Amino acid sequence: MKKFLLPLLICPACLPEEQELDCVIESEQEDDILDGTLACTGCGATYPIRRGLAFLDPAQTVDGIPQNRYESPAVVSSYLWSHFGDLLGDENASDAYLRWAALMQPCQGPCLDIGGAVGRFAFEMAAKCGPTIGLDNSVSFIRTARQLMKNRGLVFDLAVEGKISRRVSLALPSNWPTQNLEFVVADALALPFKSHTFSAVASLNLVDKVPLPKKQLEEGNRVAKLKDAQFLVSDPFSWSVDVAREEDWLGGSEKGPLAGRGHENVEALLNGGKNSLQPAWKTRDKGQIWWKIRTHENHYELIRSCFVKAAR
Ligand SMILES: C[S@@+](CC[C@H](N)C(=O)[O-])C[C@H]1O[C@@H](n2cnc3c(N)ncnc32)[C@H](O)[C@@H]1O
């Protein structure tokens, strides 16, 4: 974990109290802490850093939770294609991450990509805006993103059909910075960061994947600066009771305070008013971006992600 994160961190287990973390470094390489421990000055909870990977989600184990679908090699490969297919020269590649990145104004950072998987949006933000952190609670995703960042490339197997796969080699463009970029394992519902820290916050295709969708937006809002900040929320709003109780959905229901459509309710939550995020955000842009995931050579999922880009 790069040292630029240290002054930004707090203990996620103590929230809403914001307790600092002390860091004991066992081994390091330039600005990168390879092994060490972050310890809460309040509750005493400890968070390991192992081979450069910081585990800031109290619920996560160093190997990840096996039943989490986002830990499987097939899904990691699928997301690598979804995020970096253009760098592989694939004519079917998605341009979604370039479109989301284009919605962000250049700024000094720091930036945060919540639930960022294997990291494409974070790489884009580091190139455009300065210090950037990508976080996810999938250990496999974060380990992969970090490997790509450290080695500036990655070789992985892409599914062709059934058990047949082909090995592909991904290389980062030489002008992408990585010294101002880091990826950590953390929970979107208990962000390990001080309030009012980030100039740009993104939550892409995440809000329908957490048990408490409103809490996810509240956490993004908490860590965003009070002014001169940007917030990008984009989602297909694929609500499911397997993930969140219907009363906690931000749309897709015919009754309750958040009945109706997810994109409208997210915009209303951002824009102020009763029970909404404070200080209020103003919509700068909204629309939809087609996003693609590849399962194998003959099977793709095409997803309409509805975005609201807001600023305050
Ligand atoms: C549908 S994927 C979207 C990934 C990425 N934002 C994108 O648009 O390509 C949802 C992501 O959210 C992550 N995720 C789900 N629940 C999370 C949580 N509680 N905290 C952090 N990440 C979470 C998953 O591991 C996965 O990477």
The ligand as an SDF file (V2000), in Angstrom:
LIG
                    3D

 27 29  0  0  0  0  0  0  0  0999 V2000
  -21.1720   -5.1070  -11.1250 C   0  0  0  0  0  0  0  0  0  0  0  0
  -19.5520   -4.9490  -10.5120 S   0  0  0  0  0  0  0  0  0  0  0  0
  -19.0500   -3.3570  -11.1210 C   0  0  0  0  0  0  0  0  0  0  0  0
  -17.5810   -3.1610  -11.0730 C   0  0  0  0  0  0  0  0  0  0  0  0
  -17.0620   -1.8310  -11.6180 C   0  0  0  0  0  0  0  0  0  0  0  0
  -17.4870   -0.7030  -10.8490 N   0  0  0  0  0  0  0  0  0  0  0  0
  -17.4550   -1.6580  -13.0360 C   0  0  0  0  0  0  0  0  0  0  0  0
  -18.3570   -0.8650  -13.3250 O   0  0  0  0  0  0  0  0  0  0  0  0
  -16.8840   -2.3610  -13.8820 O   0  0  0  0  0  0  0  0  0  0  0  0
  -19.8330   -4.6630   -8.7910 C   0  0  0  0  0  0  0  0  0  0  0  0
  -18.5520   -4.5280   -8.0080 C   0  0  0  0  0  0  0  0  0  0  0  0
  -18.8470   -4.1690   -6.6810 O   0  0  0  0  0  0  0  0  0  0  0  0
  -18.0290   -4.9120   -5.8010 C   0  0  0  0  0  0  0  0  0  0  0  0
  -18.7180   -4.9390   -4.5060 N   0  0  0  0  0  0  0  0  0  0  0  0
  -19.8870   -5.5460   -4.1830 C   0  0  0  0  0  0  0  0  0  0  0  0
  -20.2050   -5.2990   -2.8920 N   0  0  0  0  0  0  0  0  0  0  0  0
  -19.2190   -4.5140   -2.3960 C   0  0  0  0  0  0  0  0  0  0  0  0
  -18.9650   -3.9290   -1.1280 C   0  0  0  0  0  0  0  0  0  0  0  0
  -19.8120   -4.1040   -0.0930 N   0  0  0  0  0  0  0  0  0  0  0  0
  -17.8540   -3.1910   -0.9620 N   0  0  0  0  0  0  0  0  0  0  0  0
  -16.9830   -3.0140   -1.9940 C   0  0  0  0  0  0  0  0  0  0  0  0
  -17.1660   -3.5440   -3.2200 N   0  0  0  0  0  0  0  0  0  0  0  0
  -18.2670   -4.2840   -3.4150 C   0  0  0  0  0  0  0  0  0  0  0  0
  -17.8720   -6.2460   -6.4790 C   0  0  0  0  0  0  0  0  0  0  0  0
  -16.7820   -6.9750   -5.9830 O   0  0  0  0  0  0  0  0  0  0  0  0
  -17.7270   -5.7950   -7.9220 C   0  0  0  0  0  0  0  0  0  0  0  0
  -16.4000   -5.4590   -8.2110 O   0  0  0  0  0  0  0  0  0  0  0  0
  1  2  1  0
  2  3  1  0
  2 10  1  0
  3  4  1  0
  4  5  1  0
  5  6  1  0
  5  7  1  0
  7  8  2  0
  7  9  1  0
 10 11  1  0
 11 12  1  0
 11 26  1  0
 12 13  1  0
 13 14  1  0
 13 24  1  0
 14 15  1  0
 14 23  1  0
 15 16  2  0
 16 17  1  0
 17 18  1  0
 17 23  2  0
 18 19  1  0
 18 20  2  0
 20 21  1  0
 21 22  2  0
 22 23  1  0
 24 25  1  0
 24 26  1  0
 26 27  1  0
M  CHG  2   2   1   9  -1
M  END
$$$$
